[in-house]
Amino acid sequence: MEIFPSVAIMVISLIVMILWFMGKRRPVYAEQKQADFTAVLLACWMIASAVFGPNFFILRFAGVFDITIERLLFIVILAYVAAGLFTGKINLLSNNSIEIAMMAFAMVCVIAMMRKGFLSIDSARFPSPWFVFITGYLFPFIVYVYAKSFIQTEEQIQILLTALFFFGIYLCLIAPLEYFQLRQYVFPRYINDPLISTLHLERARGPFLNAAFNGVAMVIGFISGMHLLPQKTGFSLTFYRAALLLFPPAVFFTLTRSVYLGFLISLFIFLIWYKTPFSKWKIVSVPVAVAVVAIFINAHRLASSDRREGGVYQVEEVQIRVALLEMSYFLFTQHPLLGIGLAQFIPVANLSYTGKVPYVVEISTPQFQHNHLMGIATELGLVGLCAYLTMIILILRRITQTFKRVPQSGFMGRNLCVIIIAVWCIYLNNNLFVEPSNALFINSVPFMFAGLIDGIYVRSLKKDTVYHQRLRPLFQYV
């Protein structure tokens, strides 16, 4: 076992060198096959990060690291990124404002871990800072760079959206099995293992073991299917329409209010900004009328505190979140500039917090922060919060810049920007209610879309440059 790290480094280095030589001598006819493989690889890794993680299969090497399916796939992605840096496929020297913001935020995280430690003080109870950094930020940033550089064509983006859509269908199919206690039919089986994660409220938690993350993945699958729908005809069109009907009830089975809100946000964005050749109001008028009547009839149930009745008036979880915000604010005031350290909220709040602790937190410890922005402010201080907000603002700005440069219609037109802004709105909305740092899939997918849109923008600038360079000789004698 002691020689395993050296062997692993040698193997990875050999793969990188082979990819580098392949990139230098790659024939023209292989370009399309290579491009399709990069999209398939990313799609497989995204699904594996959600389903085939440590709970599904893990191979442990004592004192070294754990091997899972998604980590093996990510090694290949890392090899592609390394080869891209060697061959010039990945350019970090121009149009790199977002990458600089990512590097700045990653540096803040590393400095925080150097101050407080890279490992957890109690691995059985508290997440490791290094693990939170990898799943919450480092791997999603690498996925951003990969998508920006290697996912360039309409066919590649269709592969990714199709994977997300069918993954959403899978989540919709197992959601009622969880909700109605038919757990013997749920795959993978670890979803139903109470030793891995406590089963509560019969929520549809999916492979994430978290209803909020499961709902976000469903809504992302719904958005992907909606954008693929205009490309379908015949039986495929009928199938996609029928499959999209699975998503609304599946979203309800999560019994999570932040998911309900995210789904409504996505529908609102589609209704207002997504362009179609027909009037969307005529299509949605009947479902909206049915929904209004159903809400009116079941108003007494909506006011219930029982989630399974459809009620949203469960106040205990709201009290827990308010209490956690109070604890976060107290800890933030102690270290406002640099924070208490990455992934230190749970151990500090539960071991050394001296402020008043409401009873709802006393009976629920340990608890994640349940608000990503406040969690960053508490753990990384104002420096980390400013770096993170700068990165998010730059990404949203890049989406609006790209919206003005792409065609008004078509799969790669403005509607693509609309679905990406919808994904980011849902992601940011959900982060106001949960702590997503330990959810690799949930963090990676928005950054994958951000990489797609940034790549489209950069390539549009290059086309403009080439166009003006070709025009310049024509007018030099005018």
Buried (B, 14 or more C-beta within 10 A) or exposed (E): EEEEEEEBEEEBEEBBBEBBEEBEEEEEEEEEEBBBBBBBBBBBBBBBBBBBBBBBBEEEEEEEEEBBBBBEBBBBBBBBBBBBBBBEEBBBEEBBBBBEBBBBBBEBBBBBBEEBBBEBBEEEEBBBBBBBBBBBBBBBBBBBBBBBBBBBEEEBBBBBBBBBBBBBBBBBBBBBBBBEEEBEEBBBEBBBEEEEBEBEBBBBBBBBBBBBBBBBBBBBBBBBBBBBBBBBEEEEEEEBEEBBEBBBEBBBBBBBBBBBBBBEBBBEBBEEBBEEEEEEEEEBEEEEEEEEEEEEEBEEBBEBEEBEEBBEEBEEBEBBBBBBBBBBEBBBEEBBEBBBBBBBBBBBBBEEBEEEBBEBBEEBEBBBBBBBBBBBBBBBBBBBBBBBBBBBEBBBEBBEBBBEBBEEEEBBBBBBBBBBBBBBBBBBBBBBBBBBBBBBBBBBBBBBBBBBBBBBBBBBEEEEEEEEEEEEEEEEEE
